[in-house]
Amino acid sequence: MAPTRTKRHRRRLRYYVSNRLISGGTDPSGWPLPAVALEQAVADIIAQHPSDLASGHRICVMPDLQIGDAVCTKAQNLIKKLRKGAHELLPNITAGGQLAKGRIVLNLQTTELANKLGLEPSQIDPSALQIQAPFELRRRGVEGKIVAGDPEPESDRTMLRALARAHISTADLRREKSLSDIAAATRHSESYVRTRAQLAFLSPKIQRTILVGSQPPELTLEKIIRKPTPLDWDMQARVYGFSQDFNLP
């Protein structure tokens, strides 16, 4: 992949694009990836790696309990820097990587990793220098969202606000307040209130996933309000992209 830039609405945006797309023509297997999102995904994957290795004393060829605590401390410092977006670390700590369907493989630079962990390069276990993690580009509305590694739940504030407003609106309707009065009070149209009120009829389990941010990444408010919400909870799970066993006990 090669870095490239484009301009949209007077903003300069960075991307990483498959070389075969740059050379001309279209290729459905090519990747155009937003640079900031890809860099943060790589940083998060690398951050998780030393944490897992340190907790299992698997960084060194010969585990040494005397230096184990010091290595764990330095590993935590590296993790914090990467998760805060210290992307300047990436060119030095990565030796290369490959993207394939459903996964990413990253190779780490021995000398730099050893330096960050306070070790000699010869002390690093060769198996610690390669990372394999899940990697997908999912559509979320009109944008693509990178899902890599084991992402932490992230709440969608737009969805949370809409869900809260939906329960308020349905409570007003049960108190026999007219839709036109609710719309006037919220300064929205009746159709706006009606389409969003249906979020209150999502299954309790789906609503809990929205609250904690563990819903499928492609599930957006736009996807829910585009069509009437099915009343059957199993049907909701299928329509909104949850796994097949989502509603099973």
C-alpha positions as CSV (number, residue, x, y, z in Angstrom):
1,M,0.0,0.0,0.0
2,A,1.1,3.5,-0.6
3,P,0.2,6.8,1.2
4,T,-1.8,9.3,-0.7
5,R,-3.8,12.5,-0.1
6,T,-7.0,14.0,-1.3
7,K,-9.0,17.1,-0.7
8,R,-12.6,17.2,0.4
9,H,-14.6,20.2,1.5
10,R,-11.4,22.1,1.8
11,R,-9.9,19.5,4.1
12,R,-6.8,17.5,3.3
13,L,-7.3,13.8,4.0
14,R,-4.7,11.1,4.1
15,Y,-5.2,7.5,2.9
16,Y,-3.3,4.3,2.3
17,V,-4.2,2.8,-1.0
18,S,-3.3,-0.5,-2.7
19,N,-0.7,0.0,-5.3
20,R,-2.8,-1.7,-8.0
21,L,-5.5,1.0,-7.5
22,I,-3.0,3.8,-7.9
23,S,-1.7,2.3,-11.1
24,G,-5.1,2.6,-12.7
25,G,-8.3,0.8,-13.1
26,T,-10.6,-0.7,-10.5
27,D,-10.0,-3.8,-8.4
28,P,-12.6,-5.0,-5.9
29,S,-9.9,-6.6,-3.8
30,G,-8.0,-3.3,-3.5
31,W,-7.9,-1.4,-0.2
32,P,-8.4,2.4,0.2
33,L,-8.1,2.9,3.9
34,P,-8.3,6.2,5.9
35,A,-4.8,6.8,7.3
36,V,-5.6,8.0,10.8
37,A,-8.0,5.1,11.4
38,L,-5.5,2.5,10.0
39,E,-2.6,4.0,12.1
40,Q,-4.7,3.9,15.3
41,A,-5.8,0.3,14.5
42,V,-2.2,-0.8,14.1
43,A,-1.2,1.1,17.2
44,D,-4.0,-0.6,19.2
45,I,-3.0,-4.0,18.0
46,I,0.6,-3.5,18.8
47,A,-0.4,-2.1,22.2
48,Q,-2.3,-5.2,23.1
49,H,0.5,-7.5,22.1
50,P,3.2,-6.6,24.7
51,S,0.5,-6.6,27.4
52,D,-0.5,-10.2,26.5
53,L,3.2,-11.3,26.3
54,A,4.2,-9.6,29.5
55,S,1.4,-11.0,31.6
56,G,2.4,-14.5,30.4
57,H,6.2,-13.9,30.7
58,R,6.5,-14.7,27.0
59,I,8.6,-11.7,25.8
60,C,12.1,-13.2,26.6
61,V,13.7,-16.3,25.2
62,M,14.5,-17.3,28.8
63,P,11.9,-15.9,31.2
64,D,13.7,-14.1,34.1
65,L,11.6,-13.3,37.1
66,Q,14.2,-10.8,38.3
67,I,13.6,-8.5,35.3
68,G,10.0,-9.5,34.8
69,D,8.4,-6.7,36.8
70,A,10.6,-4.1,35.1
71,V,9.7,-5.4,31.6
72,C,6.0,-5.3,32.6
73,T,6.3,-1.7,33.7
74,K,8.0,-0.6,30.4
75,A,5.5,-2.6,28.4
76,Q,2.7,-0.7,30.2
77,N,4.4,2.6,29.3
78,L,4.7,1.6,25.7
79,I,1.0,0.6,25.7
80,K,-0.1,3.9,27.1
81,K,1.8,5.9,24.4
82,L,0.4,3.8,21.6
83,R,-3.2,4.1,22.8
84,K,-2.9,7.8,23.2
85,G,-2.0,8.1,19.5
86,A,1.8,8.3,19.5
87,H,1.9,7.4,15.9
88,E,5.5,8.6,15.6
89,L,6.4,5.3,17.3
90,L,5.0,3.1,14.5
91,P,7.6,3.6,11.8
92,N,10.4,2.5,14.2
93,I,8.6,-0.3,16.0
94,T,7.1,-2.0,12.9
95,A,9.2,-3.8,10.4
96,G,6.4,-4.4,7.9
97,G,3.0,-5.9,7.6
98,Q,0.5,-7.6,5.3
99,L,-3.3,-7.2,4.9
100,A,-5.3,-10.2,3.8
101,K,-9.0,-10.9,3.8
102,G,-10.1,-10.9,7.5
103,R,-6.7,-10.5,9.1
104,I,-3.6,-8.4,9.4
105,V,-0.1,-9.6,10.1
106,L,2.4,-7.2,11.7
107,N,6.2,-7.7,12.1
108,L,8.0,-5.8,14.8
109,Q,11.4,-4.4,14.7
110,T,13.6,-6.3,17.2
111,T,16.0,-3.6,18.2
112,E,13.4,-0.9,18.8
113,L,11.1,-3.2,20.7
114,A,14.0,-4.4,22.9
115,N,15.0,-0.7,23.5
116,K,11.4,0.2,24.6
117,L,11.3,-2.8,27.0
118,G,14.8,-2.3,28.4
119,L,16.1,-5.5,27.0
120,E,18.9,-6.7,24.6
121,P,17.7,-7.7,21.2
122,S,19.0,-11.2,21.8
123,Q,16.7,-11.6,24.8
124,I,13.5,-11.1,22.7
125,D,11.8,-14.3,21.8
126,P,11.4,-14.4,18.0
127,S,7.8,-15.6,18.3
128,A,7.1,-12.2,20.0
129,L,8.0,-10.3,16.9
130,Q,4.9,-11.2,14.8
131,I,1.3,-10.3,15.5
132,Q,-1.7,-11.7,13.7
133,A,-5.1,-10.1,14.4
134,P,-8.6,-10.0,12.9
135,F,-9.1,-7.1,10.4
136,E,-12.2,-5.9,8.6
137,L,-13.4,-2.8,6.8
138,R,-17.1,-2.5,7.5
139,R,-19.6,-0.1,6.0
140,R,-21.1,2.3,8.6
141,G,-23.5,4.6,6.8
142,V,-21.6,6.3,4.0
143,E,-18.2,5.7,5.7
144,G,-16.0,2.7,6.2
145,K,-15.0,1.6,9.7
146,I,-11.9,-0.4,10.5
147,V,-12.5,-3.2,12.9
148,A,-9.2,-4.7,14.0
149,G,-8.0,-6.9,16.8
150,D,-10.4,-7.2,19.8
151,P,-11.9,-3.7,19.8
152,E,-13.2,-2.3,23.1
153,P,-16.9,-1.4,23.1
154,E,-17.5,2.2,22.0
155,S,-20.9,3.9,22.6
156,D,-22.5,5.8,19.7
157,R,-23.6,9.1,21.2
158,T,-26.0,9.7,18.4
159,M,-27.7,6.4,19.0
160,L,-27.7,7.0,22.8
161,R,-29.5,10.3,22.4
162,A,-32.0,8.9,20.0
163,L,-32.7,6.0,22.3
164,A,-33.3,8.2,25.3
165,R,-35.5,10.6,23.3
166,A,-37.5,7.5,22.0
167,H,-38.4,6.5,25.5
168,I,-39.5,10.0,26.4
169,S,-41.6,10.3,23.3
170,T,-43.3,6.9,23.8
171,A,-44.0,7.7,27.4
172,D,-45.6,11.0,26.3
173,L,-47.7,9.1,23.8
174,R,-48.9,6.6,26.5
175,R,-50.0,9.7,28.5
176,E,-52.2,10.5,25.4
177,K,-50.0,13.5,24.4
178,S,-50.5,14.0,20.7
179,L,-47.7,13.5,18.2
180,S,-48.0,17.1,17.0
181,D,-47.6,18.4,20.5
182,I,-44.5,16.2,21.1
183,A,-43.1,17.4,17.8
184,A,-43.7,21.1,18.6
185,A,-42.1,20.7,22.1
186,T,-39.0,19.1,20.6
187,R,-38.9,21.5,17.6
188,H,-38.9,18.6,15.1
189,S,-41.3,17.3,12.5
190,E,-43.9,14.6,13.3
191,S,-42.1,12.2,11.0
192,Y,-38.8,12.9,12.7
193,V,-40.4,12.0,16.1
194,R,-42.2,9.0,14.7
195,T,-39.2,7.3,13.0
196,R,-37.0,7.7,16.1
197,A,-39.7,6.7,18.6
198,Q,-39.4,3.1,17.2
199,L,-36.1,2.7,19.0
200,A,-38.0,2.2,22.2
201,F,-39.5,-1.0,20.7
202,L,-36.1,-2.6,20.1
203,S,-35.6,-5.8,22.2
204,P,-34.1,-5.2,25.7
205,K,-31.0,-7.0,24.7
206,I,-30.4,-4.9,21.6
207,Q,-30.9,-1.7,23.7
208,R,-28.4,-3.0,26.2
209,T,-25.8,-3.4,23.5
210,I,-26.4,0.2,22.3
211,L,-26.0,1.4,25.9
212,V,-22.6,-0.3,26.3
213,G,-21.5,0.2,22.7
214,S,-21.2,-3.5,21.7
215,Q,-23.7,-3.4,18.8
216,P,-22.4,-4.4,15.3
217,P,-20.3,-1.5,13.9
218,E,-22.5,-1.2,10.8
219,L,-25.6,-0.7,12.9
220,T,-26.4,3.0,12.8
221,L,-29.3,5.2,13.6
222,E,-29.9,5.7,9.9
223,K,-30.2,2.0,9.4
224,I,-32.8,1.6,12.1
225,I,-35.0,4.6,11.1
226,R,-34.8,3.8,7.3
227,K,-37.6,1.2,7.6
228,P,-40.2,0.2,10.3
229,T,-38.7,-1.7,13.1
230,P,-39.8,-5.4,13.2
231,L,-41.8,-6.3,16.3
232,D,-40.3,-9.8,16.5
233,W,-37.1,-9.6,18.5
234,D,-35.4,-12.5,16.6
235,M,-36.2,-10.7,13.3
236,Q,-34.7,-7.5,14.7
237,A,-31.4,-9.3,15.5
238,R,-31.2,-10.7,12.0
239,V,-32.1,-7.4,10.3
240,Y,-29.6,-5.4,12.4
241,G,-26.6,-7.7,11.9
242,F,-26.4,-9.5,15.2
243,S,-25.1,-13.1,15.3
244,Q,-27.4,-16.0,14.9
245,D,-27.3,-17.0,18.5
246,F,-27.8,-13.5,19.8
247,N,-31.4,-14.0,21.2
248,L,-30.9,-17.6,22.4
249,P,-30.9,-18.1,26.2
